[in-house]
Amino acid sequence: MLMAIPPSDGMAPDPFGLILGLFWTPYADWIYTAVSISGLLTVVWLVLRPPRPPAP
């Protein structure tokens, strides 16, 4: 789990961690899985779909 934890040495917190923390949700893994699988299926469909019949 990625969370922004302020450092204990007095330095400024990591801005990348703070920005990334805004987009983290408890459902981030499921969202990532759904987007990845739908994108993969779209690419497979575009590559393997039957050819269009020629225009008359």
PyMOL CGO cylinders between C-alpha atoms (Angstrom):
from pymol import cmd
from pymol.cgo import CYLINDER

trace = [
    CYLINDER, 0.00, 0.00, 0.00, 1.43, 3.39, -0.98, 0.3, 1, 1, 1, 1, 1, 1,
    CYLINDER, 1.43, 3.39, -0.98, 0.88, 6.10, 1.56, 0.3, 1, 1, 1, 1, 1, 1,
    CYLINDER, 0.88, 6.10, 1.56, 2.56, 9.43, 2.15, 0.3, 1, 1, 1, 1, 1, 1,
    CYLINDER, 2.56, 9.43, 2.15, 4.39, 9.24, 5.46, 0.3, 1, 1, 1, 1, 1, 1,
    CYLINDER, 4.39, 9.24, 5.46, 6.15, 12.41, 6.57, 0.3, 1, 1, 1, 1, 1, 1,
    CYLINDER, 6.15, 12.41, 6.57, 9.84, 11.82, 7.24, 0.3, 1, 1, 1, 1, 1, 1,
    CYLINDER, 9.84, 11.82, 7.24, 11.03, 12.02, 10.83, 0.3, 1, 1, 1, 1, 1, 1,
    CYLINDER, 11.03, 12.02, 10.83, 14.27, 13.88, 9.99, 0.3, 1, 1, 1, 1, 1, 1,
    CYLINDER, 14.27, 13.88, 9.99, 12.53, 17.24, 9.47, 0.3, 1, 1, 1, 1, 1, 1,
    CYLINDER, 12.53, 17.24, 9.47, 12.80, 17.20, 5.67, 0.3, 1, 1, 1, 1, 1, 1,
    CYLINDER, 12.80, 17.20, 5.67, 9.84, 18.04, 3.45, 0.3, 1, 1, 1, 1, 1, 1,
    CYLINDER, 9.84, 18.04, 3.45, 7.53, 15.10, 2.64, 0.3, 1, 1, 1, 1, 1, 1,
    CYLINDER, 7.53, 15.10, 2.64, 7.86, 13.39, -0.72, 0.3, 1, 1, 1, 1, 1, 1,
    CYLINDER, 7.86, 13.39, -0.72, 5.56, 15.27, -3.17, 0.3, 1, 1, 1, 1, 1, 1,
    CYLINDER, 5.56, 15.27, -3.17, 5.23, 12.18, -5.40, 0.3, 1, 1, 1, 1, 1, 1,
    CYLINDER, 5.23, 12.18, -5.40, 3.85, 10.21, -2.44, 0.3, 1, 1, 1, 1, 1, 1,
    CYLINDER, 3.85, 10.21, -2.44, 1.42, 12.97, -1.58, 0.3, 1, 1, 1, 1, 1, 1,
    CYLINDER, 1.42, 12.97, -1.58, 0.10, 13.19, -5.14, 0.3, 1, 1, 1, 1, 1, 1,
    CYLINDER, 0.10, 13.19, -5.14, -0.09, 9.41, -5.48, 0.3, 1, 1, 1, 1, 1, 1,
    CYLINDER, -0.09, 9.41, -5.48, -1.99, 9.25, -2.20, 0.3, 1, 1, 1, 1, 1, 1,
    CYLINDER, -1.99, 9.25, -2.20, -4.78, 11.34, -3.72, 0.3, 1, 1, 1, 1, 1, 1,
    CYLINDER, -4.78, 11.34, -3.72, -5.49, 8.65, -6.31, 0.3, 1, 1, 1, 1, 1, 1,
    CYLINDER, -5.49, 8.65, -6.31, -5.27, 5.61, -4.02, 0.3, 1, 1, 1, 1, 1, 1,
    CYLINDER, -5.27, 5.61, -4.02, -8.59, 4.01, -3.09, 0.3, 1, 1, 1, 1, 1, 1,
    CYLINDER, -8.59, 4.01, -3.09, -9.44, 0.77, -1.29, 0.3, 1, 1, 1, 1, 1, 1,
    CYLINDER, -9.44, 0.77, -1.29, -10.60, -0.51, -4.69, 0.3, 1, 1, 1, 1, 1, 1,
    CYLINDER, -10.60, -0.51, -4.69, -7.43, 0.48, -6.58, 0.3, 1, 1, 1, 1, 1, 1,
    CYLINDER, -7.43, 0.48, -6.58, -6.44, -3.15, -7.23, 0.3, 1, 1, 1, 1, 1, 1,
    CYLINDER, -6.44, -3.15, -7.23, -9.86, -4.01, -8.67, 0.3, 1, 1, 1, 1, 1, 1,
    CYLINDER, -9.86, -4.01, -8.67, -9.92, -0.86, -10.79, 0.3, 1, 1, 1, 1, 1, 1,
    CYLINDER, -9.92, -0.86, -10.79, -6.45, -1.64, -12.14, 0.3, 1, 1, 1, 1, 1, 1,
    CYLINDER, -6.45, -1.64, -12.14, -7.49, -5.22, -12.87, 0.3, 1, 1, 1, 1, 1, 1,
    CYLINDER, -7.49, -5.22, -12.87, -10.68, -4.19, -14.67, 0.3, 1, 1, 1, 1, 1, 1,
    CYLINDER, -10.68, -4.19, -14.67, -8.93, -1.54, -16.79, 0.3, 1, 1, 1, 1, 1, 1,
    CYLINDER, -8.93, -1.54, -16.79, -6.08, -3.90, -17.66, 0.3, 1, 1, 1, 1, 1, 1,
    CYLINDER, -6.08, -3.90, -17.66, -8.34, -6.80, -18.65, 0.3, 1, 1, 1, 1, 1, 1,
    CYLINDER, -8.34, -6.80, -18.65, -10.71, -4.58, -20.65, 0.3, 1, 1, 1, 1, 1, 1,
    CYLINDER, -10.71, -4.58, -20.65, -7.76, -3.05, -22.50, 0.3, 1, 1, 1, 1, 1, 1,
    CYLINDER, -7.76, -3.05, -22.50, -6.28, -6.47, -23.19, 0.3, 1, 1, 1, 1, 1, 1,
    CYLINDER, -6.28, -6.47, -23.19, -9.61, -7.80, -24.46, 0.3, 1, 1, 1, 1, 1, 1,
    CYLINDER, -9.61, -7.80, -24.46, -10.01, -4.73, -26.70, 0.3, 1, 1, 1, 1, 1, 1,
    CYLINDER, -10.01, -4.73, -26.70, -6.60, -5.31, -28.27, 0.3, 1, 1, 1, 1, 1, 1,
    CYLINDER, -6.60, -5.31, -28.27, -7.33, -9.03, -28.75, 0.3, 1, 1, 1, 1, 1, 1,
    CYLINDER, -7.33, -9.03, -28.75, -10.70, -8.22, -30.34, 0.3, 1, 1, 1, 1, 1, 1,
    CYLINDER, -10.70, -8.22, -30.34, -9.15, -5.66, -32.70, 0.3, 1, 1, 1, 1, 1, 1,
    CYLINDER, -9.15, -5.66, -32.70, -6.44, -8.12, -33.77, 0.3, 1, 1, 1, 1, 1, 1,
    CYLINDER, -6.44, -8.12, -33.77, -8.47, -11.31, -34.01, 0.3, 1, 1, 1, 1, 1, 1,
    CYLINDER, -8.47, -11.31, -34.01, -11.84, -10.07, -35.27, 0.3, 1, 1, 1, 1, 1, 1,
    CYLINDER, -11.84, -10.07, -35.27, -12.99, -11.50, -38.59, 0.3, 1, 1, 1, 1, 1, 1,
    CYLINDER, -12.99, -11.50, -38.59, -12.17, -9.42, -41.66, 0.3, 1, 1, 1, 1, 1, 1,
    CYLINDER, -12.17, -9.42, -41.66, -14.87, -7.16, -43.08, 0.3, 1, 1, 1, 1, 1, 1,
    CYLINDER, -14.87, -7.16, -43.08, -16.59, -8.44, -46.19, 0.3, 1, 1, 1, 1, 1, 1,
    CYLINDER, -16.59, -8.44, -46.19, -15.67, -6.46, -49.31, 0.3, 1, 1, 1, 1, 1, 1,
    CYLINDER, -15.67, -6.46, -49.31, -18.01, -3.65, -50.29, 0.3, 1, 1, 1, 1, 1, 1,
    CYLINDER, -18.01, -3.65, -50.29, -20.37, -4.57, -53.15, 0.3, 1, 1, 1, 1, 1, 1,
]
cmd.load_cgo(trace, "trace")
